[in-house]
């Protein structure tokens, strides 16, 4: 493969530019497997509409109650129990804290 500053190979076994002639590698198109898990605009839009229409799940309402009562650690533990991993639980609690903040702003 010839670099930008390099002269192309001659195809001969001897000499200054010895070696097989090669075609430069063109940037390949990204495989679909590399985009797995990427959130598309349409998906995020649909999820927001569903959340707006369906509202909160019962466990989410309970987490909000715990947060309003100042029991953040209990809220994280409860959501961990419901969601499986502590990382997901922390993300959910942060999301619900934003929901509480938005409702306070809308109420006042």
N, C-alpha and C positions, 0 to 999 in steps of 0.2 A: 504494500500500500504506500503510495507516494504522499509524503507530507507536503505542506504548503511551500516550504523552502527547498524541498528536494527535487532533483531532476528525475524524470521518469526513467525507469529501468529499460535497458536495451533488449533484454531477452537472451543475451549471450552469457556464457559461463565465465568469461574473463573480461577484464577491462574495468574502467572507472565506474560505470553504472551497471555492473553485472547484476544478474538476477532475473527472475521471471517477471514478465509484465503483469501487473495486477490492476484491477479496476478499484477505485476508491469505494469504501463502504458508505452507502447512502443511509442517512438516518432512517431507521425502520419505524413503521407505524406502531404505535403503542398497542399492546395486546389488551383485549377486553378484560383479562384476568387482573391486570394492573389497576384497572379503574373500579374493581369490586369494592363495595362499601362506600364509595363516593356518593354523597348526597346530591341528587339532581334538583334542579329548580322545581320541576313538576312534583316530585315526591315531597319536598318540603312544603310546597303550597297545599297539597292534598292533606298532609298531616296537620297543618295549621287549621284547615277548614274542619277536619274531623274533630280536633280538640275543641274548636269553637262551638260546634254543634253538640257533641257528646258531653262536654264538660269534663270534670275530674273523676277519676276512679275513686271508689270508697277508701282505699288505702291512702291515696293522695290527700283526700279530705282529712283523714286522721293525722297524717304527717303535718298538714297545715295547722291543725289544732295544737299539736305538740309544739310546733315552732312559735305559735302565738303565745303559748304558755311559757316560753323560754326554755324548753327542754330540747335543745339542739342535738345533744348527744343521743338521747332516746330516739329522736326522729331519725337520725342516721342509722341507728341500730335496727329500728323497725323497718326502714326502707331497705336495709341490707338483707333482712330476713325475707322480704317480699321479692327483691330483685336478684338476689344471688351473690353479687360481688360488691365489695365495699366501694370500689370506684364508681360503679353505676349508681350506688346509693348516694354518694356524695354529689354526683352530677344531678340526680333527681332532687335532692334537698336544695341545692343551689337554684335549680329551675323553679321550685315551688316558693323559695324566698323571693325570687323575682316576681312571681305571680302575686304574692302578698304585697310587695312594694307597688306593683302596678295598680292593684285594687285600692290601696291607700291613696295613691295619686288620683285615681278616678273618683273616689269617694269625697275627697276634699277639694 
